[in-house]
Every structure is written in C-alpha cells, then in structure tokens.
Amino acid sequence: MSFALQPYLERIGMPARPTLDAAGLQRLQFAHRTAIPFENLDIRLGRGIAIDSVSVFAKLVGQRRGGYCFEQNRLFLDALADLGFEARPLLARVWLGAEATPPLTHTLSLVTLGGAPWIADAGFGGSYAPVMPLVDGAAATAPDGATFRLSHEDGEWTLWREGDPATTDGRNTAPGWQRQFSFTTAEVPDADLMMGNWWTQSHPDSRFVRHVIASIILPHGFAKLTDRSYARMAAGEGSDAEITDPRVYRMRMSLMFGIDLTPEELAGLGLF
C-alpha cells in the first residue's frame, strides 16, 4: 500500500509534516489522539476489526471513524514510516483492573530517534501518555497534568501513571502511581498482532466485547462514553451523566467523538 500522507495529516489537523525528532513525534501523536477517537463500536455491530493497512486507513481516515489500539497504532506506524521515522510495533499487557496476568492485547510503537529508543502510543484508550525515551526512570507530564514514568525490571518495562482519575477512562481510580501496561522490546510479527486483535474483539473476558466504548483526548483533558455513561474533564472542570435518551446518545457521539451513527446502528449497539 502506498500511504496517502496528506489525507492523514488533514484528518489529524496537522498543517505541515512534523520534524523527524522527539518534538515532531510528540506533535504527531498528540494531533492524532485529539482528532481520531478511540472506539470499539464495530465489535457490537458484528462487523469485526480488520487491522491491515488498507482497511484501517479506509475506516479511520476515509470514513472518519475511530478505532482501538490495533487500528490506531497500525495507522500511526504507517504514517511514521512514510514520514521517514524508524519504528516498529510492540505488544503490551494492560494491568488496569486486572486480577491476574493479562494477555498481550495492547500495541504501541518503538521509535528510534538519533540511535536511541523511544515509545509512542496513539492507541491507548485509557488516558494520554506522552512520547517518552525508553530509559529506566524516564518521566513525562501529559497536557492534563498527569505524570508518567517508566521502570525496567527483569527484562520487562512498565509504564506508570499518577494523576487525576477524571482524565482516564474510569479504570484508573486509586490514588498514587498506577500501573498502566507492561511490555518488552521483542520483535512482534504480524501473526502476534492478529492474535491479540482476535482475542480483544472475540473473547468473553475482553472489556471490548462486554462494553461499548468511545473516548477522545482533549487539549487539557479527556472525554469518555462507556455504554450509556458519559464523562468529560477539561481544564479542571468536569461533568458526567447517564444518557437515557437514544437521541442524546447519537448527538453526544457526533458532537464529542465525531461519529455519526444511523438509527439502525444505534439500535444495533443494544444500549436502549
């Protein structure tokens, strides 16, 4: 596939190509996350989630839909490659809400900048983590005020977060440092990405099978819609509500997340 860079940059609201450095990578990731919503609607609608480059571009750019990590980071990696970044996928275990060792159901990107490894993630729906150097003890502050840090032990990396739970998807409720996900830098073949994607959209224990989810990063906050529960936090001001009217649900999905549902699609979600 020949990547159509200009439509992608227009989709994420970037007027020019980013510089091939940490600052450019950060701008690209933040633009992507504030423009393209995280969502899993197609699972409930019985359409399945395809993660090949053509399908992902058609959905997230052409149809102006959102997606979850395997879609978001496929698109992001394709854009990085076209721009000239050196990057490859990693697989991670998400620990939020986990009672036992979770499966490898999250993907992020390992990007080499000036010969040094960095991590970037355009597809974690729980909160926004800035681009970070892959260094034990590295820390970064997100636009919503949360702090992230990396730790390395026994060959495994862990990303931690400390910040207001209101700027997360609701799974991150305890005070103090919370473990977001863990990963290694092992090479990830396409078959492993396909396996993780299959589990995430198919297994009864997957939260993406049990819930209808949409979220979006705001310039200084976060908005989420989980089933009929809506919450928004921006610049320290928040609101939350249970949506009981399907017309309000469609309006909220359109105005906040940019997803225009037909009445038939809304009925297919089975929320009302």
VEXFIPA-164240 format. One record per atom (N, C-alpha, C, CB): residue in three letters; x, y, z. Coordinates in steps of 0.05 Angstrom, whole numbers, plus 32768, in hexadecimal, padded with zeros to 4 digits. Glycine has a CB too. Example, Ala and Ser with C-alpha at 12.3 -4.5 7.8 and 13.67 -1.06 7.14 Angstrom:
<atoms>
ALA81087F8E809C/ALA80F67FA6809C/ALA81087FBE809C/ALA80E27FA780B5/SER81017FD3808E/SER81117FEB808F/SER81028001809D/SER811A7FF48072/
</atoms>
This chain:
<atoms>
MET80117FE88000/MET800080008000/MET801280198000/MET7FED80008018/SER800B802C7FEF/SER801880467FF0/SER800880588003/SER801980527FD3/PHE801580618018/PHE80078070802C/PHE8000808C8022/PHE801880728046/ALA7FE780948026/ALA7FDE80AF801E/ALA7FE380C28035/ALA7FC080AF8015/LEU7FFA80CE8036/LEU800280DE804D/LEU7FF180F78050/LEU801F80E6804B/GLN7FEB8105803A/GLN7FDD811F803D/GLN7FC1811C8048/GLN7FDB812C8022/PRO7FB18108803F/PRO7F978104804C/PRO7F9A80FD806A/PRO7F8880EE803E/TYR7FAE80EE8071/TYR7FB280E8808D/TYR7FB88101809D/TYR7FC980D48090/LEU7FCA81128093/LEU7FD1812B80A1/LEU7FB9813D80A3/LEU7FE881398093/GLU7FA8813E808E/GLU7F90814E8090/GLU7F7C814280A4/GLU7F82814F8074/ARG7F7B812780A6/ARG7F69811A80B9/ARG7F71812280D6/ARG7F6A80FC80B6/ILE7F8B812480DB/ILE7F93812A80F7/ILE7F98814880FB/ILE7FAC811A80FE/GLY7F93815880E7/GLY7F95817580EA/GLY7FB2817F80EB/GLY7F87817D8102/MET7FC4817280DE/MET7FE0817C80DD/MET7FE5818A80C3/MET7FF4816480E1/PRO7FEC81A480C3/PRO7FEF81B380AA/PRO800981AC809B/PRO7FEE81D080B0/ALA801C81A080A9/ALA8036819A809C/ALA8042818180A8/ALA804981B280A0/ARG805581758099/ARG8063815E80A3/ARG8071816380BD/ARG80768153808E/PRO8071815180D0/PRO8081815580E8/PRO809E815180E3/PRO8077814280FF/THR80AF815D80F4/THR80CC815880F3/THR80D2813C80FD/THR80DB816D8104/LEU80E7813180F2/LEU80EF811580F9/LEU80FF81148113/LEU80FE810880E2/ASP80F3811D8128/ASP8100811D8142/ASP80EB81198158/ASP811081388147/ALA80F3811A8171/ALA80E081158187/ALA80C9812A8187/ALA80EF811681A2/ALA80D081438182/ALA80BB81578182/ALA80A78152816B/ALA80C78173817F/GLY80B0814A8154/GLY809E8144813E/GLY808D812C8143/GLY80AE81418124/LEU809A8118814F/LEU808B80FF8157/LEU80758106816B/LEU809E80EA8162/GLN807C8117817E/GLN8068811E8192/GLN8051812D8186/GLN8075812F81A8/ARG805681408174/ARG8041814F8167/ARG802F813D8157/ARG804D81658155/LEU803B812A8149/LEU802C81178138/LEU801981068149/LEU803E81068127/GLN802480FB815F/GLN801480EA8170/GLN7FFD80F9817C/GLN802580DD8185/PHE800281118186/PHE7FED81208194/PHE7FD881298180/PHE7FF9813981A1/ALA7FE081318168/ALA7FCC81388153/ALA7FBB8120814C/ALA7FDA8142813A/HIS7FC78109814A/HIS7FB880F08144/HIS7FA480EA8159/HIS7FCB80D88140/ARG7FAC80EC8173/ARG7F9B80E48189/ARG7F8480F8818E/ARG7FAB80E081A1/THR7F8981118187/THR7F748125818B/THR7F6081278174/THR7F8081408191/ALA7F678119815E/ALA7F56811A8146/ALA7F4781008141/ALA7F678120812E/ILE7F5380E98147/ILE7F4780D08140/ILE7F3E80C2815A/ILE7F5B80BE8130/PRO7F2480BD815D/PRO7F1B80B18176/PRO7F2380948179/PRO7EFD80B48179/PHE7F25808C8192/PHE7F2980708199/PHE7F0C8064819B/PHE7F39806C81B4/GLU7F07804E818D/GLU7EEC8043818E/GLU7EEC80268184/GLU7ED88053817E/ASN7ED78017818D/ASN7ED57FFA8186/ASN7EBA7FF3817B/ASN7EDB7FE9819F/LEU7EAC80068170/LEU7E9080028168/LEU7E8B7FEB8155/LEU7E85801C815B/ASP7E9E7FE68143/ASP7E9B7FD1812F/ASP7E997FB5813C/ASP7EB17FD2811B/ILE7EA47FB28153/ILE7EA27F988160/ILE7E857F928167/ILE7EB47F96817A/ARG7E787FA58174/ARG7E5C7FA1817B/ARG7E4A7FA08163/ARG7E527FB8818E/LEU7E527FAD814D/LEU7E427FAD8135/LEU7E487F948123/LEU7E487FC68125/GLY7E597F83812C/GLY7E5E7F69811F/GLY7E6F7F6C8105/GLY7E447F5D8118/ARG7E7E7F818103/ARG7E8E7F8680EB/ARG7EAA7F7B80ED/ARG7E8E7FA380E4/GLY7EB37F778105/GLY7ECF7F6E8109/GLY7EE37F858105/GLY7ED57F5780F6/ILE7EFB7F81810E/ILE7F107F95810C/ILE7F277F8A80FA/ILE7F1B7F9C8129/ALA7F2B7F9780E3/ALA7F417F9080D2/ALA7F587FA380D7/ALA7F387F9280B3/ILE7F717F9880D8/ILE7F877FA980DF/ILE7F9C7FAA80C9/ILE7F947F9F80F9/ASP7F957FA380B1/ASP7FA87FA8809B/ASP7FA77FC58093/ASP7FA07F968082/SER7FBD7FCE8087/SER7FC07FEB8081/SER7FA97FF78071/SER7FDA7FEF8073/VAL7FA17FE8805C/VAL7F8C7FF3804A/VAL7F727FF6805A/VAL7F877FE08032/SER7F697FE28069/SER7F507FE48078/SER7F517FFA808D/SER7F4A7FC98085/VAL7F677FFC809B/VAL7F6A801080B0/VAL7F69802C80A5/VAL7F83800B80C0/PHE7F778031808F/PHE7F77804B8083/PHE7F5B80538079/PHE7F8B804D806C/ALA7F4E803F806C/ALA7F3380458062/ALA7F1F804C8078/ALA7F28802C8053/LYS7F22803F808F/LYS7F0F804480A5/LYS7F16805E80B4/LYS7F10802C80B9/LEU7F2F806080BD/LEU7F36807780CF/LEU7F3A809180C0/LEU7F4F807080DE/VAL7F43809080A7/VAL7F4780A88098/VAL7F3080AC8084/VAL7F6280A78088/GLY7F2B80988073/GLY7F17809B805E/GLY7EFB809F806A/GLY7F178084804C/GLN7EF3808E807D/GLN7ED8808F8089/GLN7ED780A180A1/GLN7ECF80738090/ARG7EEE80AB80AA/ARG7EF080BD80C1/ARG7EE580B180DA/ARG7EE280D780BB/ARG7EEA809780DD/ARG7EE2808880F5/ARG7EFA80878108/ARG7ED9806B80EE/GLY7EF6807A811E/GLY7F0C80758131/GLY7F1380578131/GLY7F05807E814D/GLY7F22804F8145/GLY7F2980338148/GLY7F37802E8162/GLY7F3B802A8130/TYR7F3E80158167/TYR7F4D8010817F/TYR7F6B800B8179/TYR7F427FF8818E/CYS7F7A8002818C/CYS7F988004818A/CYS7FA37FF78171/CYS7FA57FF881A2/PHE7F997FE08169/PHE7FA57FD28152/PHE7FA07FE18138/PHE7F997FB68150/GLU7F8A7FF08137/GLU7F8480008120/GLU7F94801B8122/GLU7F668006811E/GLN7F9280288138/GLN7F9F8042813B/GLN7FBD80418137/GLN7F99804D8157/ASN7FC9802D8143/ASN7FE7802C8140/ASN7FF080208126/ASN7FF2801C8157/ARG7FDF80118118/ARG7FE5800A80FC/ARG7FE6802280EB/ARG7FD07FF580F1/LEU7FD2803380ED/LEU7FD2804C80DD/LEU7FE9805E80E5/LEU7FB7805B80E2/PHE7FEF806080FE/PHE800580718108/PHE8020806780FE/PHE800580728127/LEU8024804C80FF/LEU803D804180F5/LEU8040804580D7/LEU803E802380FB/ASP802B804380C8/ASP802C804780AB/ASP8034806480A5/ASP80118040809E/ALA8028807780B5/ALA802F809380B2/ALA804C809880B9/ALA801C80A580C3/LEU8055808C80CF/LEU8071809080D7/LEU8084808680C1/LEU8077808080F1/ALA807E806F80B6/ALA8090806480A1/ALA809080778089/ALA808680488098/ASP807980818081/ASP807880938069/ASP808780AD806F/ASP805B80988062/LEU808680B68087/LEU809480CF808E/LEU80B280CC8090/LEU808980DA80A9/GLY80BB80B38094/GLY80D880AE8096/GLY80E280A780B1/GLY80E680C6808D/PHE80CF80A380C5/PHE80D7809980DF/PHE80DD807B80DD/PHE80C0809E80F3/GLU80EF807280EF/GLU80F5805680F2/GLU80E5804B8109/GLU8114805080F6/ALA80D280398104/ALA80BF80318119/ALA80B580158114/ALA80A88044811C/ARG80AE80078129/ARG80A27FEC8127/ARG808F7FE8813F/ARG80B87FD68127/PRO807D7FD4813C/PRO80697FD08152/PRO80747FC08169/PRO80517FC28146/LEU80687FC58181/LEU806D7FB58199/LEU80527FAB81A2/LEU807C7FC581AF/LEU80527F9681B3/LEU80397F8D81C0/LEU803C7F9081DE/LEU80347F6F81B9/ALA80257F9681EB/ALA80257F9C8207/ALA800D7F8F8215/ALA80247FBB820C/ARG80117F8C8230/ARG7FFC7F828241/ARG7FF07F998251/ARG80077F6C8255/VAL7FD67F9D824F/VAL7FC97FB4825D/VAL7FC07FAA8279/VAL7FB07FBE824D/TRP7FCA7FB8828E/TRP7FC67FB082A9/TRP7FAE7FBD82B7/TRP7FDE7FB582B9/LEU7FA37FD282AB/LEU7F8C7FE082B7/LEU7F757FCC82BB/LEU7F837FF882A6/GLY7F6D7FC982D4/GLY7F567FB782DA/GLY7F5C7F9A82D9/GLY7F407FBD82C8/ALA7F757F9282D4/ALA7F7C7F7682D1/ALA7F7F7F6982EC/ALA7F967F7382C1/GLU7F747F5182EF/GLU7F777F418308/GLU7F8C7F2B8305/GLU7F5C7F368310/ALA7F947F2582ED/ALA7FA97F1282E7/ALA7FB87F1C82D0/ALA7F9D7EF582E1/THR7FCE7F0E82C8/THR7FDE7F1782B2/THR7FCD7F1A8298/THR7FF57F0482AD/PRO7FCB7F32828D/PRO7FBA7F368276/PRO7FC87F2D825C/PRO7FB37F548273/PRO7FB97F288247/PRO7FC57F20822D/PRO7FD27F38821F/PRO7FB07F12821B/LEU7FE07F328209/LEU7FED7F4781F9/LEU7FD97F5281E6/LEU80067F3B81EA/THR7FC97F6681F0/THR7FB37F7181E0/THR7FB67F8F81DB/THR7F997F6B81EE/HIS7FCE7F9981DE/HIS7FD27FB681D8/HIS7FEB7FB781C6/HIS7FD57FC781F1/THR7FEB7FCA81B3/THR80027FCE81A3/THR800A7FEC81A4/THR7FFD7FC58186/LEU80247FF181A3/LEU802F800C81A2/LEU8046800B818F/LEU8037801681BF/SER80558021818D/SER806B80238179/SER808580298187/SER806480398165/LEU809A801B817D/LEU80B680218184/LEU80C28031816E/LEU80C68006818A/VAL80CA80498174/VAL80D5805B815F/VAL80F280628166/VAL80C48076815E/THR810380608152/THR812080668156/THR81258083814D/THR813180528146/LEU812F8093815F/LEU813580AF815A/LEU815280B48161/LEU812280C2816A/GLY816280BB814D/GLY817E80C08152/GLY818D80A8815D/GLY818180D78164/GLY818480908156/GLY81908078815F/GLY8186806E817A/GLY81AD807C8161/ALA8174807D8187/ALA8169807681A1/ALA814C806E819F/ALA816C808D81B5/PRO8143805A81B0/PRO8127805181AF/PRO8114806481BE/PRO8125803581B9/TRP80FD806881B3/TRP80E7807781BF/TRP80CE806781BD/TRP80E4809481B3/ILE80BA806C81CD/ILE80A0806081C9/ILE808B807581C3/ILE8097805081E3/ALA8079806E81B1/ALA8063807F81A9/ALA804A806E81A8/ALA8068808D818D/ASP8033807A81AF/ASP801B806A81B0/ASP8003807B81A8/ASP8017805F81CD/ALA7FF980778190/ALA7FE280858186/ALA7FC88076818B/ALA7FE5808B8168/GLY7FC98060819B/GLY7FB18050819D/GLY7FAA804581B8/GLY7FB48039818C/PHE7FB4805281CE/PHE7FAC804981E9/PHE7F94805981F1/PHE7FC3804D81FE/GLY7F7D804C81F4/GLY7F64805A81F8/GLY7F5F80638214/GLY7F4E804981F0/GLY7F70805A8227/GLY7F6B80608243/GLY7F73807B824C/GLY7F79804C8254/SER7F878087823F/SER7F9180A28247/SER7FA580AA8231/SER7F9F80A28263/TYR7FB280C18235/TYR7FC680CA8222/TYR7FE280C9822E/TYR7FBF80E68217/ALA7FF480B98223/ALA801080B8822B/ALA802180C68216/ALA8019809B8230/PRO803180D9821D/PRO804380E6820A/PRO805780D381FE/PRO805180FE8216/VAL806380DA81E8/VAL807B80CC81DE/VAL809180CD81F3/VAL808480D981C3/MET809F80B681F6/MET80B380B5820B/MET80CB80A68202/MET80A880A88224/PRO80E480AE820B/PRO80FB809E8205/PRO80FA80848215/PRO811580AE820C/LEU8103806E8209/LEU810280548216/LEU811A80528228/LEU8101803D8201/VAL8118805E8240/VAL812D80608253/VAL8121805A826F/VAL813B807B8253/ASP812D8049827E/ASP812480438299/ASP8123805D82AA/ASP8135802E82A7/GLY810B806382B4/GLY8108807B82C4/GLY80FF809382B5/GLY8121808182D2/ALA80FD8091829A/ALA80F580A8828A/ALA80D880B18292/ALA80F580A1826C/ALA80D380CA8292/ALA80B980D5829A/ALA80B180EB8287/ALA80BA80E082B7/ALA809780EF8285/ALA808B81038273/ALA8070810C827E/ALA808880F98256/THR806981258279/THR804F812F8282/THR803D8133826B/THR8053814A8292/ALA80258129826D/ALA8011812B8258/ALA800381468259/ALA7FFC8115825A/PRO7FF6814F8244/PRO7FE881698244/PRO7FD2816A8259/PRO7FDC816E8229/ASP7FC781538262/ASP7FB381548277/ASP7FBE81568293/ASP7FA1813C8275/GLY7FD981578295/GLY7FE6815A82AF/GLY7FF0814082BB/GLY7FD4816682C2/ALA7FE8812982B0/ALA7FF1810F82BA/ALA800F810B82B4/ALA7FE180F882AE/THR801C80FD82C6/THR803980F682C2/THR803B80D882BB/THR804980FD82DB/PHE804C80D282A8/PHE805280B782A0/PHE806F80B182A5/PHE804A80B28283/ARG8075809882AC/ARG8091809082AF/ARG8094807382A6/ARG809B809382CC/LEU80AC806C829E/LEU80B380528295/LEU80C5804482A9/LEU80C180528279/SER80C1802A82AE/SER80D3801A82BE/SER80DB800182AE/SER80C6801382D9/HIS80F27FF682B5/HIS80FC7FDF82A6/HIS81067FCB82BB/HIS81137FE78292/GLU80FC7FB382BA/GLU81047F9E82CD/GLU81017F8382C0/GLU80F37F9F82E6/ASP81167F7282C2/ASP81157F5782B7/ASP810E7F56829A/ASP81027F4582C7/GLY81187F69828A/GLY81137F69826E/GLY80F97F748265/GLY81167F4E8263/GLU80E87F7D8278/GLU80CE7F888271/GLU80CB7FA58279/GLU80B87F77827F/TRP80BE7FB48267/TRP80B97FD0826C/TRP809D7FD48276/TRP80BE7FE18252/THR80997FE78288/THR807E7FEE8292/THR807A800C8290/THR807A7FE482AF/LEU806280148286/LEU805B80308285/LEU80478035829C/LEU804D80378269/TRP804E804982AC/TRP803E805182C4/TRP8032806C82C0/TRP804F805082DD/ARG801C807182CD/ARG800E808C82CC/ARG8006809582E8/ARG7FF6808B82B9/GLU800A80AE82ED/GLU800080BB8305/GLU7FF180D582FD/GLU801780C1831A/GLY7FD880D68302/GLY7FC980EE82FA/GLY7FAB80EB8300/GLY7FCC80F282DD/ASP7F9C80FF82F8/ASP7F80810082FE/ASP7F7180E982EF/ASP7F74811B82F5/PRO7F6380D882FE/PRO7F5480C282F0/PRO7F3F80CC82DD/PRO7F4780B08305/ALA7F3780E582E0/ALA7F2280F082CE/ALA7F2B80F382B1/ALA7F19810B82D8/THR7F4680F382AD/THR7F5080F58292/THR7F5980D98288/THR7F6881098290/THR7F4B80C58291/THR7F4E80A98288/THR7F33809E8280/THR7F5C8098829D/ASP7F3380858277/ASP7F1A8078826F/ASP7F0B806C8286/ASP7F208063825A/GLY7F138071829F/GLY7F04806782B6/GLY7F10804F82C3/GLY7EE9806182AE/ARG7F22804182B6/ARG7F2F802A82C3/ARG7F45803282D6/ARG7F3A801782AE/ASN7F4E804A82D4/ASN7F65805382E4/ASN7F5B806582FA/ASN7F7A806382D2/THR7F5180588310/THR7F4380678325/THR7F52806B833F/THR7F298059832A/ALA7F67805B8343/ALA7F75805D835D/ALA7F898074835C/ALA7F8480428363/PRO7F8F807F8374/PRO7FA480948375/PRO7FC080898371/PRO7FA280A38390/GLY7FD2809B836C/GLY7FEE80938369/GLY7FF58087834E/GLY7FF6807F837E/TRP800C807A834C/TRP8015806F8333/TRP80068056832C/TRP803380698334/GLN7FFC80568313/GLN7FED803F8309/GLN7FFB803382F1/GLN7FD080488301/ARG7FFD801882F1/ARG800A800A82DB/ARG7FF7800982C3/ARG80127FEE82E3/GLN7FFF801682AD/GLN7FEE80178295/GLN7FF27FFD8284/GLN7FF5802F8284/PHE800A7FF8827B/PHE80107FE0826C/PHE802E7FD9826D/PHE80077FE3824F/SER80347FC08267/SER804F7FB78266/SER80557FAA824B/SER80557FA2827D/PHE806F7FAB8243/PHE80777FA28229/PHE80947F9B8228/PHE80707FB78214/THR809C7F8D8213/THR80B87F88820D/THR80BD7F9481F1/THR80C07F6A820E/THR80D67F9581E9/THR80DD7F9F81CF/THR80E17F8981BB/THR80F67FB181D1/ALA80D77F7181C0/ALA80D97F5B81AD/ALA80CC7F628193/ALA80CC7F4281B9/GLU80D77F57817D/GLU80CB7F5B8163/GLU80AE7F4F8163/GLU80DC7F4D814D/VAL809C7F5D8156/VAL80807F548155/VAL80787F4F8138/VAL806D7F6A8161/PRO80757F358131/PRO806C7F2F8116/PRO804E7F358112/PRO80717F11810F/ASP80467F3880FA/ASP802A7F3E80F4/ASP80177F298100/ASP80257F4080D6/ALA80207F108101/ALA800E7EFB810B/ALA80077F008129/ALA801C7EE08109/ASP801A7F0B8138/ASP80157F118154/ASP80027F298157/ASP802E7F168163/LEU80047F3C8146/LEU7FF17F528146/LEU7FD57F48813F/LEU7FFA7F688132/MET7FD37F37812C/MET7FB97F2C8124/MET7FAD7F1B813B/MET7FBC7F1B810B/MET7FBE7F0C8149/MET7FB47EFD8160/MET7FAA7F0F8176/MET7FCA7EEA816B/GLY7FB97F24817D/GLY7FB07F368191/GLY7F967F448189/GLY7FC57F4B8197/ASN7F947F4C8170/ASN7F7C7F598166/ASN7F647F458167/ASN7F807F638149/TRP7F687F2C8160/TRP7F537F198161/TRP7F497F15817D/TRP7F5C7EFD8156/TRP7F5B7F128191/TRP7F527F0F81AD/TRP7F427F2781B6/TRP7F6B7F0A81BF/THR7F4D7F3F81B0/THR7F417F5881B9/THR7F247F5B81AF/THR7F517F6F81B1/GLN7F1F7F538197/GLN7F047F57818B/GLN7EF27F3E818E/GLN7F067F5E816E/SER7EFC7F28819A/SER7EED7F0F819A/SER7EE97F0281B5/SER7EFA7EFC8188/HIS7EFD7F0581C7/HIS7EFC7EF681E0/HIS7EE77F0281F3/HIS7F187EF581ED/PRO7ED77EF18200/PRO7EC37EFC8212/PRO7ECE7F0C822A/PRO7EB27EE5821D/ASP7EE87F088231/ASP7EF47F178246/ASP7EFE7F33823D/ASP7F0B7F088252/SER7EFE7F388223/SER7F077F528219/SER7EF37F67821F/SER7F0D7F5081FB/ARG7EFC7F7E822A/ARG7EEA7F948230/ARG7EDE7FA08217/ARG7EF87FAA8240/PHE7EEB7F9B8200/PHE7EE17FA581E7/PHE7ECA7F9481DC/PHE7EF87FA781D2/VAL7EC87F7C81E6/VAL7EB07F6C81E0/VAL7E997F7281F3/VAL7EB87F4E81E2/ARG7EA07F79820C/ARG7E8B7F7E8220/ARG7E807F9A8220/ARG7E977F77823B/HIS7E8F7FAD8215/HIS7E877FC98217/HIS7E897FD781FC/HIS7E977FD8822C/VAL7E787FEC81F8/VAL7E7A7FFE81E1/VAL7E8A801681EA/VAL7E5E800681D5/ILE7EA0801C81DD/ILE7EB3802F81E8/ILE7EBB804481D2/ILE7ECC802281F2/ALA7EBC805D81DB/ALA7EC8807281CB/ALA7ED6808681DE/ALA7EB2808181BA/SER7EED809081D5/SER7EFB80A481E5/SER7F0B80B681D2/SER7F0D809781FA/ILE7F1280CD81DC/ILE7F2280E081CC/ILE7F3380F081DE/ILE7F1080F281BA/ILE7F4C80F681D6/ILE7F5D810881E5/ILE7F55812581DF/ILE7F7B810381DF/LEU7F52813581F3/LEU7F4D815281F0/LEU7F67816081F5/LEU7F37815C8204/PRO7F6A817981EB/PRO7F83818781EE/PRO7F8E8187820B/PRO7F8081A481E6/HIS7F7D8188821F/HIS7F858186823B/HIS7F738175824B/HIS7F8781A28248/GLY7F698160823F/GLY7F56814F824D/GLY7F4F8135823E/GLY7F3E815E8253/PHE7F37812B8243/PHE7F3081118239/PHE7F11810F8239/PHE7F3C80FA824B/ALA7F0681028225/ALA7EE980FC8224/ALA7EE580DF821E/ALA7EDB810E820F/LYS7ED180D3822B/LYS7ECC80B68226/LYS7EAE80B18226/LYS7EDA80A6823C/LEU7EA7809C8218/LEU7E8C80928217/LEU7E8D80748219/LEU7E7C809C81FE/THR7E8680698230/THR7E87804C8234/THR7E6A80428238/THR7E998044824C/ASP7E6180338225/ASP7E45802C8224/ASP7E3580468224/ASP7E3D8019823C/ARG7E25804B8238/ARG7E1580638239/ARG7E208078824D/ARG7DF8805D8240/SER7E3780738257/SER7E438085826B/SER7E578098825D/SER7E5280758281/TYR7E5180B2825F/TYR7E6280C68252/TYR7E7080D78267/TYR7E5080D8823F/ALA7E8980DD8262/ALA7E9880EF8274/ALA7EAC80FF8264/ALA7EA780DF828B/ARG7EB18118826D/ARG7EC3812A8260/ARG7ED2813A8275/ARG7EB4813C824C/MET7EEC813C8272/MET7EFD814D8283/MET7F0F815D8271/MET7F0D813B8297/ALA7F0E81788275/ALA7F1F81898265/ALA7F2781A18276/ALA7F108192824B/ALA7F4181A68277/ALA7F4C81BE8286/ALA7F4181BF82A2/ALA7F4581D78277/GLY7F3F81A782AF/GLY7F3681A682CB/GLY7F1881A782CF/GLY7F4181BC82D9/GLU7F0881AA82BA/GLU7EEB81AB82BC/GLU7EE0819182B0/GLU7EDF81C482AE/GLY7ECE818482C0/GLY7EC4816A82B7/GLY7EA6816882B8/GLY7ED0815582C6/SER7E9B815582AA/SER7E7F814E82AB/SER7E7B813182A4/SER7E6E81608297/ASP7E66812582AF/ASP7E60810982A8/ASP7E42810582A9/ASP7E6F80F682BB/ALA7E3880F2829A/ALA7E1B80ED8299/ALA7E1680D1828D/ALA7E0D81038288/GLU7DFF80C78294/GLU7DF580AE8288/GLU7DE280B68272/GLU7DE7809C829D/ILE7DE880AD8259/ILE7DD780B48243/ILE7DC080A08241/ILE7DE880B48228/THR7DA880AB8242/THR7D90809A8241/THR7D80809D8227/THR7D7E80A08258/ASP7D8780B18217/ASP7D7880B781FF/ASP7D8A80AF81E7/ASP7D7080D581FD/PRO7D82809D81D5/PRO7D93809681BF/PRO7D9980AD81AC/PRO7D85808181AF/ARG7D8880C181AB/ARG7D8E80D9819B/ARG7DA680E981A6/ARG7D7680EB8198/VAL7DA680EA81C1/VAL7DBD80F881CE/VAL7DD680E881CA/VAL7DB780FB81EC/TYR7DD580CE81CA/TYR7DEC80BD81C6/TYR7DF880C281AA/TYR7DE5809F81C9/ARG7DE780C28196/ARG7DF080C7817B/ARG7DFD80E38178/ARG7DD980C58167/MET7DF080F78185/MET7DFB81128184/MET7E1681148192/MET7DE781258191/ARG7E18810781AA/ARG7E31810881B8/ARG7E4780FA81A9/ARG7E2E80FB81D4/MET7E4180E3819D/MET7E5580D4818D/MET7E5E80E58175/MET7E4980BA8183/SER7E4D80F4816A/SER7E5481048153/SER7E64811D815B/SER7E3B810D8144/LEU7E5A812C816E/LEU7E6681468175/LEU7E8181428184/LEU7E5381558187/MET7E83812F8195/MET7E9C812B81A4/MET7EB081198197/MET7E96812181C0/PHE7EA68104818A/PHE7EB880EF817F/PHE7EB980EF8161/PHE7EB080D48189/GLY7EA880FF8154/GLY7EA981018137/GLY7E9E80E88129/GLY7EC48106812E/ILE7E8E80D88136/ILE7E8480BF812A/ILE7E6680C38126/ILE7E8A80A7813D/ASP7E5D80C2810D/ASP7E4180C58107/ASP7E3480AA8103/ASP7E3E80D780ED/LEU7E2480A28117/LEU7E1780898116/LEU7DFB808B8109/LEU7E14807D8132/THR7DF4807880F8/THR7DD9807780EE/THR7DC7806B8104/THR7DD7806580D4/PRO7DAD80708102/PRO7D9B80648116/PRO7D9E80458116/PRO7D7E806B810F/GLU7DA3803980FF/GLU7DA6801C80FE/GLU7DBF8013810D/GLU7DA7801280E1/GLU7DD58023810A/GLU7DEE801C8118/GLU7DEA801F8136/GLU7E05802E810F/LEU7DDD8034813E/LEU7DD88038815B/LEU7DC880218166/LEU7DC980538160/ALA7DB380188158/ALA7DA480018161/ALA7DB57FE88163/ALA7D8C7FFC814E/GLY7DC87FE68151/GLY7DD97FCF8151/GLY7DEC7FCD8168/GLY7DE97FCE8138/LEU7DF17FE48175/LEU7E037FE5818C/LEU7DF57FD981A5/LEU7E0B80028192/GLY7DDA7FD781A4/GLY7DCC7FCB81BA/GLY7DCD7FD981D5/GLY7DD57FB081BD/LEU7DCF7FF381D4/LEU7DD1800281ED/LEU7DB7800D81F7/LEU7DE5801981E9/PHE7DA2800E81E6/PHE7D89801A81EE/PHE7D72800681E8/PHE7D84803581E0/
</atoms>
